[in-house]
Amino acid sequence: MKEALWKNLSGILTEKIRNGGFADGSFPTIKELCKEYSVSDITARRVISELSALGLIDKARGRGCSLIQKKGPEEIFLLLQEQGELESVHSYILSGEVYRGIIDETARHGIKLTPISLETLSNMPKENLHIVSIRDIEESIIEKLKPARIVIAHTMKKYKDAFVVESDLKVGAFKAVDYLIKKGHRRVAIVSVNGSPWFSSRLEGYIQAHSENELGVDFSLVKTAEKENYASNEKALAELMALPEPPTAVFAVTDIHALNIVRAASARGLRVPEDIAVIGFDNIPESSVSTPPLSTVETFWRKKGESAVQILISEKPENLSTGFQLVIRSTT
């Protein structure tokens, strides 16, 4: 009951702050909150801590609380993807995480988030526009949108007139393969995808990890699975295991590839990780509840969305990077 009370009061005060209900910039003291809303001292303190964590009030020792004057835009435009831009199940999952980060961060700062098409955006005045996209935008389009502030939430490119949340996927791939090699694996395979810079960068990380560990790359261990389905990954694994010296570990360029490889290995009677270790990439929700739970690389997709909003509202905007982190579970 107490938890419901403080959450309810926190919601009431949050709404009041965002609607300009404390016009003079002041905020009630703990004693005033207790009296006005008939709550205990403990409840009032918890509400104040929550509002402070949300960035709505400044909780200064000995000086009471005051509203944090909101800086930055009142509205951010979310550039919608064109139909067909999402090429796979994997893309849908990860794009959803970036969107969630954008939604959460704008809500946290009380900023209106408006989805918009490029066509509509092109016909609007560009002064004081704040735009976020989760996909690359052509430089010619960015030029036409000047002087709007634009952030690309996930890209490997550098832009002259837009800010970016950088994604150096080569670094993440290097971490995964370097980990496997340092675990004692000398025959590490990679299952990748042809024709995409997003995946070729992971192959570069795979090669770099071998080079820095003074191992040559055996390109018979480099396989492609054209689709994120079981049959394609099963075929890649079968080809790998048919080699005179099969791999003892596999780095898959997405978690969906990795999960299918684990399943295919089990169907062949291989134990994971005893007979073959498998590590994926991206840490999608399914990776933690699979059997066995999948080792992977956390790429912080939701944080990419949050970081994009932070760039848009910053007084001194600059490119940000969310980095990578190994998540070691039971498949390695």
Backbone torsions as a table, in degrees:
resi	resn	phi	psi	omega
1	MET	NA	-43.5	179.4
2	LYS	-61.7	-41.2	-179.6
3	GLU	-62.0	-42.0	179.0
4	ALA	-63.5	-36.2	-178.4
5	LEU	-66.0	-49.3	-177.9
6	TRP	-68.5	-35.1	177.1
7	LYS	-65.8	-41.5	-179.9
8	ASN	-63.4	-45.7	-179.7
9	LEU	-67.1	-38.3	177.1
10	SER	-59.5	-42.1	178.7
11	GLY	-65.0	-41.3	178.8
12	ILE	-61.3	-46.6	-177.2
13	LEU	-71.5	-35.1	176.4
14	THR	-60.1	-47.5	179.1
15	GLU	-62.0	-40.0	-179.5
16	LYS	-65.6	-40.9	178.6
17	ILE	-62.7	-46.9	-175.6
18	ARG	-70.3	-21.8	177.3
19	ASN	-94.7	10.3	176.9
20	GLY	76.0	28.3	-177.3
21	GLY	-73.4	-13.5	176.5
22	PHE	-118.4	71.7	-169.2
23	ALA	-61.4	-31.2	-176.2
24	ASP	-83.0	0.6	178.1
25	GLY	86.0	-5.3	179.7
26	SER	-87.3	164.6	178.8
27	PHE	-138.3	143.3	-176.4
28	PRO	-57.5	147.6	173.3
29	THR	-73.8	170.6	177.4
30	ILE	-59.3	-42.6	-179.5
31	LYS	-62.6	-41.0	-180.0
32	GLU	-67.5	-38.5	177.2
33	LEU	-63.0	-44.0	-180.0
34	CYS	-59.5	-42.2	-177.1
35	LYS	-72.6	-45.8	-174.2
36	GLU	-70.0	-36.5	-173.7
37	TYR	-110.4	5.4	176.7
38	SER	54.8	51.7	178.7
39	VAL	-121.8	165.6	179.8
40	SER	-79.0	165.5	176.2
41	ASP	-57.5	-43.1	-179.1
42	ILE	-62.3	-43.8	179.2
43	THR	-63.5	-43.4	179.9
44	ALA	-61.9	-42.6	179.7
45	ARG	-64.5	-38.4	-179.8
46	ARG	-66.9	-38.8	177.5
47	VAL	-62.5	-44.6	179.8
48	ILE	-62.3	-41.2	177.9
49	SER	-61.9	-39.7	179.3
50	GLU	-65.7	-45.1	180.0
51	LEU	-66.3	-33.6	176.0
52	SER	-66.9	-42.0	178.9
53	ALA	-64.3	-30.8	178.5
54	LEU	-79.2	-3.6	179.3
55	GLY	76.6	23.1	-177.2
56	LEU	-97.0	-30.0	179.5
57	ILE	-132.6	155.7	176.3
58	ASP	-101.6	117.0	-177.3
59	LYS	-99.4	96.0	-176.0
60	ALA	-104.7	127.6	-179.6
61	ARG	-61.2	127.2	175.9
62	GLY	82.9	-7.9	-177.0
63	ARG	-122.7	9.6	-179.2
64	GLY	72.9	-159.7	-177.6
65	CYS	-119.3	149.2	174.6
66	SER	-138.5	155.9	178.8
67	LEU	-70.8	142.8	171.6
68	ILE	-84.5	119.9	-179.5
69	GLN	-68.7	119.0	-175.7
70	LYS	-68.9	128.3	176.6
71	LYS	-111.2	159.1	178.3
72	GLY	94.9	-169.3	-171.6
73	PRO	-76.1	154.3	171.9
74	GLU	-88.4	-18.2	-177.9
75	GLU	-142.6	137.0	174.5
76	ILE	-120.0	135.9	179.1
77	PHE	-97.8	125.9	179.0
78	LEU	-97.4	111.3	-177.8
79	LEU	-72.1	119.4	-177.3
80	LEU	-75.3	145.7	176.0
81	GLN	-76.9	145.5	176.4
82	GLU	-71.0	151.6	178.7
83	GLN	-59.2	131.5	178.4
84	GLY	96.6	-7.8	-179.1
85	GLU	-70.6	-28.9	178.3
86	LEU	-86.0	116.4	-168.5
87	GLU	-93.8	-13.3	-171.7
88	SER	-155.3	168.0	174.2
89	VAL	-57.2	-42.6	-179.9
90	HIS	-57.3	-43.9	179.8
91	SER	-63.6	-40.0	178.7
92	TYR	-61.6	-44.7	-178.3
93	ILE	-61.4	-49.1	-173.9
94	LEU	-73.5	-37.8	176.5
95	SER	-61.9	-37.6	177.0
96	GLY	-60.4	-37.7	178.2
97	GLU	-67.1	-40.3	177.9
98	VAL	-64.1	-45.0	178.0
99	TYR	-57.8	-43.0	-179.5
100	ARG	-61.2	-40.7	177.3
101	GLY	-62.4	-40.8	178.6
102	ILE	-65.0	-45.7	-179.0
103	ILE	-62.2	-46.7	-177.7
104	ASP	-63.8	-42.6	-175.1
105	GLU	-72.3	-38.3	176.8
106	THR	-66.0	-39.7	178.2
107	ALA	-63.8	-39.5	-179.2
108	ARG	-61.2	-32.5	-178.8
109	HIS	-98.7	4.9	178.7
110	GLY	68.2	30.7	-178.5
111	ILE	-100.8	135.5	177.3
112	LYS	-72.0	132.1	178.3
113	LEU	-112.0	121.3	-175.5
114	THR	-120.6	112.5	173.2
115	PRO	-65.1	141.8	-175.8
116	ILE	-152.2	147.5	176.9
117	SER	-87.5	159.2	179.1
118	LEU	-63.3	-36.4	-179.9
119	GLU	-62.5	-45.8	179.1
120	THR	-65.5	-42.4	-178.8
121	LEU	-61.7	-38.4	-177.1
122	SER	-64.8	-23.4	-177.8
123	ASN	-95.6	4.1	-178.7
124	MET	-97.1	154.9	171.3
125	PRO	-59.5	139.7	-172.6
126	LYS	-93.6	-12.4	-180.0
127	GLU	-63.1	133.0	176.1
128	ASN	61.1	21.9	174.6
129	LEU	-82.3	139.6	176.8
130	HIS	-124.2	118.8	-169.5
131	ILE	-126.5	136.1	174.1
132	VAL	-124.6	137.7	176.1
133	SER	-130.9	144.8	177.4
134	ILE	-96.2	2.8	177.3
135	ARG	-130.0	160.2	178.5
136	ASP	-59.8	148.5	176.9
137	ILE	-121.6	139.8	179.0
138	GLU	-62.8	142.0	-178.7
139	GLU	-58.2	-36.0	-179.3
140	SER	-63.7	-34.4	178.4
141	ILE	-72.1	-42.6	177.6
142	ILE	-58.9	-39.4	178.4
143	GLU	-59.3	-41.0	-178.8
144	LYS	-72.1	-21.5	-178.2
145	LEU	-89.3	-3.6	178.4
146	LYS	-57.9	145.1	3.4
147	PRO	-95.6	28.1	179.4
148	ALA	-57.7	147.9	172.9
149	ARG	-88.0	124.5	-174.5
150	ILE	-123.5	137.0	175.4
151	VAL	-127.7	131.6	172.6
152	ILE	-97.8	119.9	-170.4
153	ALA	-79.7	-13.6	-179.2
154	HIS	-156.7	108.8	-177.4
155	THR	-159.8	158.1	171.4
156	MET	-106.3	0.6	-176.3
157	LYS	-91.9	161.2	169.0
158	LYS	-109.2	138.4	-178.5
159	TYR	-117.4	145.5	177.6
160	LYS	-74.3	-40.4	-172.1
161	ASP	-123.3	27.6	175.0
162	ALA	-146.9	151.0	175.5
163	PHE	-92.1	159.0	-177.0
164	VAL	-138.4	153.3	163.7
165	VAL	-98.9	108.6	-169.3
166	GLU	-71.9	143.9	178.3
167	SER	-132.2	88.0	176.9
168	ASP	-89.4	84.1	-173.9
169	LEU	-65.8	-21.4	177.0
170	LYS	-58.9	-38.4	-179.6
171	VAL	-64.2	-44.8	-180.0
172	GLY	-63.1	-41.7	178.7
173	ALA	-64.9	-40.5	177.6
174	PHE	-58.0	-45.2	-179.3
175	LYS	-58.3	-42.9	-177.4
176	ALA	-65.6	-48.5	-176.0
177	VAL	-72.6	-39.2	176.6
178	ASP	-59.2	-40.3	177.5
179	TYR	-60.0	-46.7	-179.1
180	LEU	-62.6	-42.6	-179.6
181	ILE	-64.3	-42.9	-179.6
182	LYS	-69.6	-18.5	173.1
183	LYS	-77.6	-4.2	177.4
184	GLY	107.5	-0.6	179.3
185	HIS	-78.4	125.1	178.3
186	ARG	-107.7	-10.4	177.0
187	ARG	-121.6	86.1	-178.5
188	VAL	-106.3	122.3	178.4
189	ALA	-94.2	163.0	172.1
190	ILE	-129.9	134.4	172.7
191	VAL	-112.0	114.3	-171.0
192	SER	-124.3	-165.5	179.7
193	VAL	-131.0	138.3	180.0
194	ASN	-78.7	149.6	163.1
195	GLY	78.5	15.6	179.7
196	SER	-131.4	129.8	178.0
197	PRO	-62.2	-26.0	178.3
198	TRP	-63.1	-31.1	-178.0
199	PHE	-99.0	-29.1	177.2
200	SER	-64.8	-30.8	177.3
201	SER	-66.1	-31.4	177.9
202	ARG	-72.9	-33.3	173.9
203	LEU	-64.3	-38.0	177.4
204	GLU	-62.5	-39.9	177.3
205	GLY	-65.1	-38.1	176.5
206	TYR	-60.0	-46.8	-179.6
207	ILE	-66.4	-42.6	-180.0
208	GLN	-61.0	-40.4	179.7
209	ALA	-62.1	-39.6	176.4
210	HIS	-64.5	-43.7	-178.0
211	SER	-62.8	-45.5	-177.0
212	GLU	-71.7	-18.0	174.8
213	ASN	-100.1	13.7	176.9
214	GLU	56.9	42.7	175.2
215	LEU	-118.9	138.3	174.1
216	GLY	-76.9	156.1	177.5
217	VAL	-93.8	121.8	173.6
218	ASP	-92.0	106.3	-173.0
219	PHE	-72.4	-5.7	171.1
220	SER	-71.3	-14.3	178.2
221	LEU	-90.7	1.3	178.8
222	VAL	-99.6	111.1	-177.5
223	LYS	-123.5	157.6	176.4
224	THR	-118.9	146.4	171.9
225	ALA	-124.1	107.0	-170.3
226	GLU	-64.4	-27.8	-179.4
227	LYS	-127.5	157.0	179.6
228	GLU	-86.4	42.0	178.9
229	ASN	-111.9	168.3	-174.7
230	TYR	-63.5	-45.5	-174.1
231	ALA	-60.0	-42.3	-178.3
232	SER	-65.4	-41.5	179.3
233	ASN	-73.8	-34.8	175.8
234	GLU	-61.3	-41.4	178.6
235	LYS	-63.2	-43.6	179.2
236	ALA	-61.3	-43.9	179.8
237	LEU	-65.6	-40.8	179.7
238	ALA	-60.3	-40.9	178.5
239	GLU	-65.4	-39.0	178.9
240	LEU	-66.1	-43.8	-176.7
241	MET	-74.1	-15.1	177.7
242	ALA	-84.7	-6.5	179.3
243	LEU	-66.2	150.7	176.7
244	PRO	-55.0	-37.2	173.9
245	GLU	-122.0	89.7	-177.7
246	PRO	-68.9	160.7	179.7
247	PRO	-71.7	158.4	172.3
248	THR	-104.5	-5.6	179.2
249	ALA	-152.4	151.8	178.7
250	VAL	-130.6	130.5	168.7
251	PHE	-101.9	118.1	178.7
252	ALA	-102.5	138.5	-170.8
253	VAL	-76.2	-8.8	169.7
254	THR	-140.7	160.8	177.1
255	ASP	-65.8	-34.1	179.9
256	ILE	-64.8	-42.4	173.1
257	HIS	-58.0	-46.4	-176.6
258	ALA	-62.6	-43.7	-179.7
259	LEU	-63.2	-38.4	177.1
260	ASN	-68.2	-35.0	178.3
261	ILE	-67.8	-41.1	176.6
262	VAL	-59.9	-43.7	179.3
263	ARG	-63.8	-42.7	179.8
264	ALA	-66.1	-37.9	178.4
265	ALA	-62.9	-43.8	178.7
266	SER	-61.4	-39.7	179.6
267	ALA	-64.6	-27.2	178.6
268	ARG	-86.6	0.4	-179.1
269	GLY	84.1	12.9	178.6
270	LEU	-87.3	138.2	176.8
271	ARG	-90.1	134.8	177.3
272	VAL	-113.0	119.9	11.7
273	PRO	-101.5	4.9	-172.4
274	GLU	-59.0	-44.5	-179.1
275	ASP	-92.5	-34.6	177.2
276	ILE	-152.4	127.7	178.7
277	ALA	-90.0	148.6	-179.4
278	VAL	-136.7	133.3	174.7
279	ILE	-131.4	139.2	-178.3
280	GLY	-105.4	-156.2	-175.5
281	PHE	-154.7	125.3	171.8
282	ASP	115.9	-20.7	178.5
283	ASN	55.3	53.9	174.3
284	ILE	-68.8	158.6	-175.6
285	PRO	-53.9	-35.7	-177.8
286	GLU	-63.5	-24.2	-175.0
287	SER	-66.0	-29.0	-176.9
288	SER	-83.7	-16.5	-176.8
289	VAL	-114.7	6.9	177.9
290	SER	-72.7	169.3	178.4
291	THR	-121.2	110.7	-7.9
292	PRO	-75.3	163.2	176.9
293	PRO	-57.5	138.0	-170.2
294	LEU	-88.3	129.7	168.0
295	SER	-71.7	144.4	-173.6
296	THR	-160.6	-175.3	176.2
297	VAL	-116.5	120.3	176.6
298	GLU	-76.2	123.1	-178.5
299	THR	-108.9	2.8	171.4
300	PHE	56.1	52.0	-178.0
301	TRP	-62.9	-42.1	179.8
302	ARG	-64.0	-38.3	179.5
303	LYS	-64.9	-28.7	176.4
304	LYS	-60.2	-44.1	177.8
305	GLY	-63.6	-43.1	178.2
306	GLU	-61.2	-43.9	-178.2
307	SER	-64.5	-36.4	178.5
308	ALA	-60.8	-42.9	178.5
309	VAL	-66.4	-40.3	179.3
310	GLN	-60.6	-37.2	176.5
311	ILE	-64.9	-42.7	-177.0
312	LEU	-64.1	-32.9	-175.9
313	ILE	-97.0	-4.0	-176.6
314	SER	-73.2	143.9	174.1
315	GLU	-72.3	-28.2	178.0
316	LYS	-127.1	77.1	-174.9
317	PRO	-66.9	145.2	175.2
318	GLU	-153.2	161.2	178.2
319	ASN	-63.5	145.6	178.4
320	LEU	-124.2	160.0	175.3
321	SER	-133.8	137.7	-178.0
322	THR	-93.8	-13.2	176.0
323	GLY	73.9	-170.0	-176.6
324	PHE	-141.3	157.1	178.0
325	GLN	-148.5	131.2	175.1
326	LEU	-69.1	136.6	174.8
327	VAL	-119.5	102.6	-174.2
328	ILE	-93.7	120.7	179.1
329	ARG	-124.0	-138.1	-167.2
330	SER	-96.1	-5.6	-176.6
331	THR	-90.8	1.0	176.5
332	THR	-128.8	NA	NA
